[in-house]
């Protein structure tokens, strides 16, 4: 072969992706001085990212070898760093790579009392969370932690009583946590005390006027309350760390860490200069600070506020994929899709023991034409911009969360959700399993701007504390909405298009399995409008409608509960038809104001008689629905069922929740709650 041909072939081989500097390897045992090859890996993800800008190939892959990466500075992925490359961050051969927002501690323990150890660190450390062998320990607290307690893992009315406060030598730096009177949560930092009363800072976590619950409260980070296994206290003045070791802990081999970061990775661009084409897969994220005391934004007129942070935050991004990752033991949110985002996919992840919300899609209030804040905010009709839809493009759109297992949320905050959406458009939430959450499994805070699709999700053991929520829960306090019913009736009577100015596309809830312990399976709360709700299996809690317009609820199965029409507007255009219902309706107000409430099937004949007194359901039927196999969660009806005569149609019962076999094995399923028979 001629020498020129050999040289040309050699050059072509070098130009093939994977042979230029398009692959960088990272290991906890690596070094920043290394070139980043498999044999000589770099020592940190930041070191590998510094090489992306000048990489010769279009696609750059960063492989993380197994081990724990302690990150003391938030990793920033910017347009300048990515420099139009396609970037993939993944693990090498599926090795277990952990990126932690914590750093190692090396305490030398000695006895303080017979049960408590002490170690001298350095004064003035930030020590919000102490981890032992990868799991967080508890700050000294009263009352002591009880995993079986219904509220805040144990509360006491005397948590900050004068009698208890006077026992504390120096409570400054402690925290008071409480439910509010609406069973949300409030958090305060102790700034001092006046005699036997505490001086508190905080209470801004709720978006509604709220006061601390008189009974459901607890205090933590007070030295005198260090009295139970697994508790700790750090004195920042002396630098001494005190520990009541957990039962069975080998203190000689235990590994201790302290959290140092609020956020681990931030993808940050803008609509005009977006960060694009990044995938993050196979990595575990853990060890972040609690964020309940950081600045929070009210989410329009919903009940919620949010800290715009998380283990991963995307803002000003396009074509981002976060997949096959694990998020555990986080102090705040797991993934936040903030402001401008397009085509962000969050899929096949396992998220558990999260202090805040697992997945949130949250736009910018300035993208809303009438960005009112607070429950009772007045939007004057004579000042109203009546242009439909958003004002800017600074919001998430065309994004999805698919096949994620989300478990055990709200370990720190309570006003959280498995998936939360506010000020977004065309978001798809499908095939997720969400369970054991204090409030809603899925929460939509407003109608801006609709187009969302919720399908094939399995959402159970929700609303574990509180009541006025649902496995799916929404608010729609958009520009048309006012707390007064007659006021809205008057406005919409003159302008029927008002309710659709913000929710410009229908929101669809279909083919889900929902279970709520205390609230509703589906809660379409204040102002929720333009909904299509069909083919959902509601195991417990039923379906609630509050003030709203243009909602069609058809072909759903409501076991162990019923339809809860709370307060309706005149001419709401709502439809409730072709559903299987367990019991008589539970209205607060049952006005003849819907387009149709009829052709439903009641499991209890007495329930049908009762609802016909409301002048509804003249063509409805009652009796045994003849479910195929309730013991196996198969609530299809047999061909001879009278439910088919009212227009009910069978739908699939075996496609709810996660698809990935590994996630499916960890997911579990709701308990069979039975059926209210005749």
NUVEX-554849 format. One line per field, with one value per residue (C-alpha): x, z, y. Coordinates in nm, 4 decimals, decimal comma. Example, Ala and Ser with C-alpha at 12.3 -4.5 7.8 and 13.67 -1.06 7.14 Angstrom:
x <- c(1,2300	1,3670)
z <- c(0,7800	0,7140)
y <- c(-0,4500	-0,1060)
REM end
This chain:
x <- c(0,0000	0,1451	0,2750	0,0276	-0,2657	-0,1415	-0,1057	-0,4562	-0,6063	-0,4236	-0,5622	-0,9146	-0,8891	-0,7829	-1,0829	-1,3342	-1,5288	-1,3774	-1,0201	-0,9827	-1,0217	-1,3912	-1,3768	-1,2567	-1,2390	-1,2738	-1,1967	-1,1871	-0,8289	-0,7428	-0,5581	-0,6175	-0,2711	-0,3732	-0,4857	-0,8203	-0,7586	-0,8850	-0,5358	-0,4761	-0,8141	-0,8880	-0,9770	-1,3065	-1,5989	-1,5053	-1,1608	-1,3147	-1,5638	-1,2804	-1,1637	-1,4992	-1,4715	-1,1621	-1,2589	-1,2224	-1,5239	-1,8848	-1,9803	-1,7965	-1,8470	-1,7308	-1,7111	-1,7223	-1,5523	-1,7091	-1,6681	-1,7819	-1,7156	-1,7346	-1,8260	-1,7775	-1,8775	-2,1892	-2,1039	-2,2063	-2,2855	-2,3042	-2,3199	-1,9595	-1,8400	-2,0383	-1,9489	-2,2029	-2,0780	-2,3119	-2,2196	-2,2844	-2,2001	-2,2366	-2,0794	-1,8169	-1,9523	-2,2386	-2,0010	-2,1588	-2,0618	-2,1941	-2,1805	-2,2395	-2,2957	-2,1032	-1,7442	-1,5670	-1,5200	-1,2579	-1,3737	-1,1632	-1,4235	-1,3925	-1,6435	-1,8542	-2,1040	-2,1807	-2,4009	-2,2701	-1,9422	-1,7651	-1,5070	-1,3311	-1,3594	-1,3071	-1,5280	-1,7702	-1,8338	-2,1447	-2,2999	-2,6590	-2,6680	-2,4419	-2,4185	-2,3028	-2,2256	-2,4194	-2,7399	-2,8345	-2,8489	-3,0921	-3,0211	-3,0973	-3,4721	-3,7816	-3,9932	-3,7773	-3,8157	-4,0954	-4,1321	-4,4885	-4,6152	-4,8773	-4,7333	-4,3690	-4,2412	-4,3610	-4,4797	-4,5633	-4,7686	-4,5002	-4,2094	-4,1407	-4,3256	-4,1802	-4,1085	-3,9001	-3,7310	-3,5922	-3,3996	-3,1929	-2,8674	-2,8276	-3,0925	-2,9693	-2,9248	-3,1945	-3,5049	-3,8762	-4,0776	-4,4558	-4,7610	-4,9699	-5,3387	-5,4108	-5,1671	-4,8931	-4,5583	-4,3709	-4,0065	-3,8263	-3,4710	-3,4184	-3,2467	-3,2588	-3,4959	-3,6639	-3,6975	-3,8703	-3,9938	-3,8061	-3,7275	-3,7996	-3,7188	-3,9059	-4,2544	-4,2414	-4,2787	-4,6551	-4,8194	-5,1295	-5,1655	-5,0827	-5,0018	-4,8162	-5,0259	-5,0666	-4,9961	-4,8041	-4,4574	-4,1068	-3,7711	-3,4252	-3,0584	-3,0768	-2,8032	-3,0218	-3,2437	-2,9566	-3,1033	-3,1743	-2,9686	-2,8838	-2,9001	-2,6165	-2,5355	-2,2553	-2,1458	-2,0130	-1,8528	-1,6297	-1,6159	-1,7209	-1,9467	-2,1564	-2,3060	-2,5411	-2,4384	-2,7111	-2,7754	-2,5338	-2,2957	-1,9280	-1,7850	-1,4324	-1,5292	-1,8117	-1,7672	-1,8919	-1,9691	-2,1286	-2,3410	-2,1978	-2,4037	-2,7618	-2,7404	-2,5023	-2,5382	-2,6876	-2,7402	-2,7677	-2,8367	-3,1199	-3,3802	-3,1445	-2,8329	-2,9499	-2,7425	-2,8303	-2,7824	-2,6694	-2,7428	-2,6701	-2,7215	-2,6461	-2,5218	-2,6354	-2,6890	-2,7022	-2,5901	-2,7294	-2,8245	-3,1760	-3,3209	-3,6336	-3,4874	-3,3542	-3,5387	-3,8587	-4,0905	-4,4695	-4,6104	-4,8743	-5,1944	-5,1362	-5,0684	-4,7017	-4,3708	-4,0513	-3,6774	-3,5351	-3,2744	-3,2157	-2,9598	-2,9931	-3,1348	-3,1898	-3,2603	-3,2262	-3,1852	-3,2892	-3,2699	-3,1569	-3,1952	-3,1587	-3,1978	-3,1282	-3,0007	-3,0664	-3,1525	-3,1490	-3,1104	-3,1363	-3,2148	-3,4231	-3,5549	-3,4182	-3,4683	-3,5949	-3,6732	-3,6778	-3,7951	-3,7052	-3,6676	-3,7627	-3,7491	-3,6149	-3,6659	-3,6466	-3,6818	-3,6079	-3,4809	-3,5221	-3,5912	-3,6381	-3,6016	-3,6126	-3,6484	-3,8388	-4,0123	-3,8810	-3,9463	-4,0634	-4,1390	-4,1683	-4,1814	-4,1187	-4,4077	-4,3098	-4,4222	-4,7765	-4,9914	-5,1546	-4,9043	-5,1131	-4,9642	-5,1562	-5,4899	-5,7082	-5,5239	-5,7677	-5,7460	-5,9598	-6,1518	-6,1122	-5,7329	-5,7095	-5,4974	-5,7316	-5,4733	-5,4743	-5,1643	-4,8188	-4,6515	-4,2978	-4,1393	-3,9649	-4,1242	-4,0840	-4,2599	-4,2585	-4,0885	-4,1602	-4,1132	-4,1487	-4,0895	-3,9601	-3,9979	-4,0596	-4,0857	-4,0894	-4,0910	-4,1239	-3,8763	-3,8026	-4,0646	-4,4320	-4,5683	-4,4043	-4,5072	-4,3709	-4,4191	-4,5025	-4,6011	-4,6493	-4,6416	-4,5612	-4,7028	-4,7355	-4,5731	-4,6139	-4,6096	-4,6405	-4,5702	-4,4377	-4,4926	-4,5253	-4,6008	-4,5688	-4,5881	-4,7329	-4,9436	-5,0152	-4,8357	-4,8847	-4,9606	-5,0488	-5,0480	-5,2277	-5,3846	-5,0892	-5,0957	-5,2291	-5,1673	-5,0369	-5,0874	-5,0963	-5,1241	-5,0457	-4,9163	-4,9563	-4,9922	-5,0731	-5,0316	-5,0635	-5,1953	-5,0413	-5,0685	-5,3413	-5,6573	-5,7452	-5,5295	-5,5320	-5,3153	-5,3603	-5,4267	-5,4616	-5,5450	-5,6523	-5,6594	-5,5906	-5,6764	-6,0533	-6,0690	-6,1883	-6,2700	-6,6324	-6,8615	-7,1154	-6,8382	-6,7006	-7,0483	-7,1072	-6,7750	-6,7968	-7,1643	-7,0583	-6,7424	-6,7541	-6,4003	-6,2367	-6,1577	-5,9624	-5,7297	-5,4558	-5,5339	-5,5249	-5,4996	-5,6968	-5,5278	-5,5759	-5,5751	-5,6255	-5,5467	-5,3986	-5,4414	-5,4857	-5,5068	-5,5255	-5,5201	-5,7012	-5,7951	-5,9220	-5,7911	-5,8354	-5,8774	-5,9603	-5,9518	-6,0229	-6,0593	-5,9197	-6,0615	-6,0393	-5,9845	-6,0462	-6,0500	-6,1256	-6,0370	-5,8833	-5,9035	-5,9560	-5,8989	-5,9696	-6,0738	-6,3027	-6,3099	-6,3579	-6,4660	-6,4467	-6,4968	-6,4009	-6,5252	-6,5197	-6,4404	-6,5403	-6,5113	-6,6091	-6,5472	-6,3699	-6,4050	-6,4482	-6,4090	-6,4720	-6,5795	-6,7716	-6,8090	-6,7509	-6,9081	-6,8090	-6,9003	-7,0050	-7,0377	-7,3513	-7,3086	-6,9789	-7,0210	-6,9006	-6,9859	-6,9874	-7,1032	-7,0404	-6,8537	-6,8762	-6,9369	-6,9339	-7,1568	-7,3919	-7,2455	-7,0970	-7,1740	-7,1229	-7,3445	-7,5357	-7,6747	-7,8300	-7,5554	-7,3708	-7,4220	-7,4615	-7,4512	-7,6073	-7,5568	-7,3425	-7,3439	-7,3785	-7,2550	-7,5052	-7,8693	-7,9543	-7,6901	-7,8642	-8,1934	-8,0216	-7,8516	-8,1706	-8,3043	-8,0544	-8,2374	-7,9405	-7,8759	-8,2189	-8,0608	-7,8133	-7,8277	-7,7219	-7,6225	-7,3285	-7,0785	-6,9376	-6,5696	-6,3424	-6,0970	-6,0805	-5,8282	-5,5823	-5,6660	-5,8623	-6,1687	-6,2806	-6,6390	-6,7586	-6,9559	-7,2812	-7,2353	-7,5166	-7,2461	-7,1957	-7,5546	-7,4827	-7,1898	-6,9041	-6,6219	-6,3438	-5,9874	-5,6529	-5,5658	-5,2098	-5,0100	-4,9985	-4,6660	-4,3039	-4,1986	-3,8316	-3,8066	-3,5603	-3,7776	-4,0906	-3,9453	-3,8889	-4,2187	-4,4713	-4,8369	-5,1264	-5,3214	-5,6497	-5,9043	-6,2108	-6,5404	-6,8430	-7,0945	-7,4728)
z <- c(0,0000	-0,0933	0,1915	0,1077	0,1383	0,4757	0,6031	0,4841	0,6560	0,9771	0,9672	0,9057	1,2044	1,4265	1,3090	1,4024	1,7155	2,0174	1,8909	1,9206	2,2626	2,2806	2,5701	2,9148	3,2107	3,5728	3,8894	4,2604	4,2490	3,9436	3,9211	3,7588	3,6080	3,4149	3,0502	3,1231	2,9555	3,0932	3,2213	3,3576	3,4582	3,5815	3,9465	3,9231	3,6966	3,6999	3,5629	3,2771	3,1989	3,1660	2,8602	2,6791	2,5227	2,3206	2,2328	1,8623	1,8200	1,8072	2,0824	2,4126	2,6583	3,0190	3,1889	3,5667	3,7250	4,0347	4,3685	4,5622	4,4309	4,6956	4,5280	4,7302	4,4529	4,2358	3,8880	3,6258	3,2688	3,0612	2,6871	2,6982	2,8605	2,6421	2,3344	2,1010	2,1792	2,2433	2,5993	2,7725	3,1380	3,2279	3,4185	3,2850	3,2430	3,4832	3,7757	4,0843	4,0669	4,3401	4,3248	4,6704	4,7884	5,1016	5,2173	5,4431	5,8147	6,0144	6,3749	6,6528	6,8989	7,2748	7,5536	7,6733	7,8803	7,9055	7,5956	7,4077	7,2174	7,1251	6,8652	6,8170	6,4617	6,3837	6,4948	6,2547	6,0239	5,8121	5,9445	5,8340	5,7765	5,9227	5,7255	5,8659	5,6132	5,3498	5,5467	5,7386	6,1154	6,3154	6,4756	6,8469	6,8663	7,0837	7,0679	6,9481	6,5962	6,5436	6,1932	6,2664	6,3759	6,1462	6,1525	6,1150	6,2595	6,6071	6,7450	7,0858	7,2004	7,4570	7,2087	7,2652	7,5908	7,8509	8,0807	7,8149	7,6768	8,0143	8,0245	7,7216	7,7872	7,4317	7,1726	6,9100	6,5808	6,6612	6,4475	6,5097	6,2624	6,2612	6,0587	5,9857	6,0561	5,7024	5,7525	5,5350	5,7022	5,8500	5,9544	6,1753	6,2880	6,6534	6,6616	7,0368	7,3264	7,5542	7,8992	7,8305	7,4797	7,1564	6,8938	6,5617	6,1997	5,9169	5,8463	5,4802	5,3350	5,2744	5,0086	5,2214	5,5455	5,8031	6,1701	6,3591	6,4677	6,8451	6,8755	6,5728	6,6216	6,7140	6,7861	6,6762	6,6993	7,0715	7,2803	7,5777	7,3531	7,2605	7,4227	7,1655	6,9460	6,6099	6,7265	6,7052	6,7917	6,6714	6,8685	6,6140	6,8860	7,0177	6,7100	6,9124	6,7542	6,9896	6,8835	7,0436	6,8218	6,6430	6,7832	6,6416	6,4848	6,4680	6,5443	6,4416	6,0831	6,0373	5,7631	5,8412	5,6011	5,6231	5,3529	5,1939	4,8757	4,8123	4,4405	4,2700	3,8946	3,7378	3,3620	3,3025	2,9798	2,8409	2,5665	2,3429	2,4355	2,5540	2,6776	2,4456	2,3915	2,7310	2,8788	3,2340	3,3060	3,5537	3,8368	4,1991	4,3498	4,7252	5,0271	4,9777	5,2416	5,3592	5,1818	5,3823	5,5137	5,1799	4,9834	4,8281	4,5574	4,5775	4,2924	4,1791	4,3775	4,4626	4,8210	4,7451	4,7380	4,5887	4,6311	4,2782	4,3331	4,3411	4,2926	3,9205	3,7923	3,4246	3,3175	2,9678	2,8242	2,5273	2,4596	2,8044	2,9224	3,2824	3,2891	3,4905	3,7837	4,1541	4,3750	4,7453	5,0846	4,9428	5,1655	4,9029	4,5512	4,3241	3,9723	3,8963	3,5387	3,5827	3,3507	2,9813	2,8922	2,5867	2,5399	2,8813	2,9525	3,3024	3,2669	3,4274	3,7524	4,1119	4,3564	4,7240	5,0657	4,9204	5,1520	4,8949	4,5626	4,3344	3,9925	3,9348	3,6136	3,7094	3,4774	3,5359	3,6782	3,4350	3,1543	3,2969	3,1758	3,5154	3,7642	4,0782	4,3974	4,7030	4,7477	4,7669	4,5156	4,3270	3,9467	3,8231	3,5066	3,3820	3,4130	3,2737	2,9745	2,7920	2,5496	2,5768	2,6686	2,7964	2,7694	2,7078	2,6349	2,9714	3,0885	3,0450	2,7423	2,5589	2,8526	3,0062	3,3150	3,2235	3,4019	3,7296	4,0669	4,3297	4,6919	5,0430	4,9878	5,2313	5,4858	5,5669	5,3938	5,3690	5,0965	4,8245	4,5444	4,3418	4,0333	4,0518	3,7607	3,7592	3,4683	3,2017	2,8733	2,7198	2,9948	2,9755	3,2955	3,2162	3,3618	3,6926	4,0261	4,3100	4,6650	5,0306	5,0116	5,2668	5,0150	4,6453	4,4292	4,1302	4,1852	3,9276	4,0805	3,8109	3,4677	3,2899	3,0151	3,0026	2,7362	2,9984	2,9667	3,2726	3,1791	3,3097	3,6449	3,9651	4,2520	4,5960	4,9703	4,9158	5,1472	5,4467	5,6485	5,5897	5,3936	5,1375	4,8621	4,6301	4,4654	4,1755	4,2979	4,1116	4,1498	3,8731	4,0390	3,7106	3,6037	3,5879	3,9402	4,2568	4,5952	4,5607	4,3583	4,2474	4,1393	3,8968	3,7782	3,6854	3,5028	3,3079	3,2343	3,0366	2,8908	2,8734	2,7357	3,0511	3,2102	2,9003	2,8775	3,0737	3,0339	2,6569	2,5980	2,7648	3,0448	3,0098	3,2947	3,1625	3,2403	3,5853	3,9134	4,2068	4,5820	4,8561	5,2234	5,3522	5,0655	4,7170	4,4406	4,1975	4,3388	4,0822	4,3222	4,3028	3,9436	3,7783	3,4262	3,0806	3,1965	3,0253	3,2920	3,1775	3,2258	3,5695	3,8482	4,1760	4,4543	4,7441	4,7872	4,4924	4,2642	4,3777	4,1677	4,3057	4,1223	3,7560	3,3984	3,0974	3,2649	3,1293	3,3713	3,1996	3,2174	3,5533	3,8339	4,1830	4,4411	4,8120	4,7481	4,5097	4,3279	4,5485	4,3770	4,6229	4,4815	4,1223	3,9083	3,7106	3,3633	3,4434	3,1335	3,3423	3,2499	3,4860	3,2951	3,2209	3,5498	3,7997	4,1453	4,4826	4,6898	4,6741	4,5866	4,8650	4,7649	4,9475	4,6875	4,4227	4,1851	3,8559	3,6734	3,4815	3,1263	3,2298	3,5428	3,4178	3,2748	3,5657	3,7347	4,1134	4,3047	4,5812	4,4639	4,7581	4,6358	4,3012	4,4703	4,6870	4,3987	4,1939	4,4647	4,3280	3,9929	3,8365	3,6998	3,5525	3,3134	3,5583	3,6798	3,9908	4,0969	4,0878	3,8272	3,7908	3,8086	3,6438	3,9319	4,2058	4,4041	4,1182	4,0681	3,7542	3,7689	3,4152	3,3960	3,2398	2,9129	3,1013	3,3324	3,3422	3,3657	2,9918	2,9366	3,0677	2,8305	3,0496	2,8519	2,9828	2,9908	3,0589	3,4188	3,3812	3,2458	3,5483	3,6832	3,5962	3,3083	3,3807	3,5392	3,8074	3,9097	3,8911	4,1393	4,3886	4,3328	4,5196	4,4701	4,6699	4,9095	4,7826	4,9714	4,8682	4,7286	4,9028	4,8035	4,8092)
y <- c(0,0000	0,3398	0,5552	0,8353	0,5936	0,4650	0,8217	0,9081	0,6024	0,6882	1,0419	0,9104	0,6748	0,9624	1,1623	0,8878	0,9885	0,8185	0,8459	1,2217	1,3848	1,3154	1,0693	1,1589	0,9249	1,0305	0,8393	0,9308	0,8031	1,0131	1,3437	1,6794	1,6402	1,3289	1,3430	1,1771	0,8429	0,5128	0,4345	0,7847	0,9294	1,2760	1,3241	1,5135	1,5853	1,9546	1,8687	1,6717	1,9479	2,1971	2,0028	2,0029	2,3482	2,2602	1,9016	1,8265	1,5986	1,7088	1,4655	1,4491	1,1630	1,1813	0,8432	0,8266	0,5284	0,3783	0,5563	0,8591	1,2089	1,4794	1,8062	2,1228	2,3655	2,3532	2,2234	2,4794	2,3717	2,6900	2,7612	2,8774	2,5563	2,3192	2,5277	2,3621	2,0133	1,7244	1,6246	1,2953	1,2333	0,8679	0,5818	0,3458	-0,0075	0,0723	0,1155	0,2750	0,6428	0,8726	1,2522	1,3901	1,7440	1,6519	1,6348	1,3869	1,4403	1,2597	1,2901	1,1419	1,0268	1,0247	0,9832	1,2742	1,0760	0,7075	0,7328	1,0370	1,0763	1,3971	1,5000	1,8315	1,9621	2,3303	2,6196	2,7812	2,4871	2,4767	2,1585	2,1263	1,7505	1,4847	1,1621	0,8301	0,5561	0,7493	0,8108	1,1249	1,1251	1,3367	1,6700	1,6611	1,7102	1,7134	1,5146	1,2280	1,0940	0,8404	0,7012	0,5889	0,9320	1,0823	1,4346	1,5440	1,2160	1,3145	1,6471	1,7919	2,0885	2,1794	2,1768	2,5475	2,5978	2,8340	2,5428	2,3675	2,6787	2,7787	2,4496	2,5497	2,7318	2,8662	2,7712	3,0204	2,8350	2,5833	2,5308	2,5128	2,3075	2,2964	2,2270	2,5310	2,5449	2,4200	2,1285	2,2712	2,3265	2,6224	2,6443	2,8944	2,9615	3,0504	3,3912	3,4422	3,4483	3,6946	3,5429	3,2097	3,2936	3,2348	3,4967	3,3292	3,4054	3,2313	3,1039	3,2066	2,8568	2,8798	3,0951	3,1421	3,3308	3,0671	3,0354	2,7689	2,4731	2,4665	2,0939	1,9707	2,1192	2,0088	2,1698	2,0596	2,1525	2,2260	2,0641	1,9771	1,7622	1,5265	1,2166	0,9440	0,7074	0,8598	1,2215	1,4741	1,8341	2,0606	2,3656	2,6180	2,8308	2,5512	2,3288	2,0235	1,7610	1,5488	1,2162	0,9681	0,6735	0,4785	0,1341	-0,1234	0,1294	0,0348	0,3778	0,2666	0,1903	0,4411	0,7030	1,0539	1,3378	1,6804	1,8405	2,1546	2,2136	2,3188	2,2279	1,9835	2,0531	2,3667	2,3782	2,7511	2,9359	3,1469	3,1337	3,3307	3,1335	2,7939	2,5037	2,2164	1,8454	1,7193	1,3788	1,2663	0,8981	0,6235	0,8481	0,8653	1,2121	1,2560	1,4546	1,8061	2,0624	2,1199	2,4221	2,5042	2,8324	2,9593	3,2318	3,1012	3,2267	3,2145	3,0069	3,2558	3,1987	2,8330	2,7264	2,6618	2,8406	2,7030	2,7229	2,7388	2,4736	2,0999	1,8276	1,9049	2,2346	2,3133	2,6710	2,8095	2,4601	2,2497	1,8776	1,7665	1,4065	1,2886	0,9121	0,5982	0,8023	0,7622	1,0579	0,9814	1,1477	1,4980	1,7950	1,9759	1,9122	1,6424	1,7889	2,1397	2,2430	2,6193	2,8974	2,8539	2,4850	2,2843	1,9065	1,8147	1,4434	1,2961	0,9214	0,5839	0,7391	0,6241	0,9080	0,8320	0,9908	1,3398	1,6398	1,8476	1,7830	1,5100	1,6685	2,0258	2,2169	2,5844	2,8840	3,2527	3,4605	3,7350	3,5042	3,5232	3,8098	3,8664	3,7198	3,7679	3,6280	3,5147	3,3422	3,6513	3,8709	4,0920	4,1015	4,3896	4,3162	4,6749	4,6426	4,2916	4,2008	3,9623	3,8290	3,4479	3,2544	3,3480	3,6848	3,5508	3,2129	3,1889	2,8649	2,4863	2,3379	2,0055	1,8363	1,4978	1,2830	0,9171	0,5861	0,7285	0,5588	0,8281	0,7124	0,8546	1,2295	1,5147	1,3859	1,7516	1,9666	1,8760	2,1042	1,8982	1,6643	1,3777	1,5926	1,9617	2,1861	2,5628	2,8075	2,5505	2,4202	2,0734	1,8665	1,4877	1,2821	0,9129	0,5693	0,6983	0,5260	0,7766	0,6721	0,7651	1,1415	1,3857	1,5779	1,5298	1,2785	1,5099	1,8782	2,1444	2,4911	2,6909	2,6753	2,8342	2,7142	2,3649	2,1049	1,8633	1,4891	1,2633	0,8985	0,5486	0,6709	0,4695	0,7166	0,5808	0,6329	1,0048	1,2781	1,1021	1,4223	1,6759	1,6296	1,8962	1,7482	1,4507	1,1900	1,4305	1,7844	2,1114	2,4762	2,7101	3,0493	3,2200	3,5721	3,5014	3,3563	3,5290	3,3740	3,4918	3,2630	3,5243	3,7612	3,5038	3,4072	3,7692	3,8058	3,4805	3,5386	3,8466	3,6897	3,3052	3,2925	3,4303	3,0896	2,9849	3,2845	3,1087	2,7379	2,7685	2,3926	2,1128	1,9168	1,5422	1,2884	0,9369	0,5744	0,6365	0,4500	0,6883	0,6327	0,8927	0,8059	1,1159	1,3474	1,2710	1,0517	1,3430	1,6930	1,9599	2,2530	2,6247	2,7377	2,4227	2,4433	2,2868	1,9282	1,5942	1,3206	0,9673	0,6005	0,6453	0,3871	0,5736	0,3199	0,5510	0,9126	0,9727	1,2729	1,6310	1,9271	2,2762	2,6040	2,5779	2,5463	2,3149	1,9822	1,6409	1,3487	1,0281	0,6544	0,6573	0,4009	0,5477	0,2716	0,3238	0,6803	0,8971	1,2251	1,5337	1,8369	2,1045	2,4448	2,5035	2,8075	2,8726	2,7249	2,5549	2,3317	2,0362	1,6769	1,3771	1,0728	0,7035	0,6512	0,3648	0,5125	0,3384	0,5657	0,8613	1,2001	1,4113	1,7712	2,0951	2,2561	2,0622	2,3192	2,2261	2,4077	2,1384	2,0396	1,6762	1,4575	1,1376	0,7887	0,6705	0,3304	0,3001	-0,0009	0,0752	0,1016	0,3285	0,5713	0,6072	0,6865	0,9468	1,1299	1,1396	1,3682	1,6227	1,6041	1,4242	1,0744	1,0077	0,7586	0,6060	0,2447	0,0541	-0,2971	-0,5329	-0,4082	-0,7619	-0,6739	-0,9306	-0,9901	-0,7245	-0,9293	-0,8838	-0,5150	-0,5992	-0,3765	-0,4293	-0,5448	-0,8677	-0,8653	-0,9099	-0,6103	-0,3549	-0,0834	-0,1202	-0,0100	0,3427	0,3889	0,2679	0,1102	-0,1111	0,0183	-0,1465	-0,2349	-0,3601	-0,0671	0,1619	0,2823	0,2234	0,0021	-0,0619	-0,4118	-0,3014	-0,0077	-0,2198	-0,4689	-0,1851	-0,0086	-0,2175	-0,1388	0,0029	-0,2088	-0,3426	-0,1381	-0,3367	-0,2162	-0,0705	-0,3350	-0,2980)
REM end
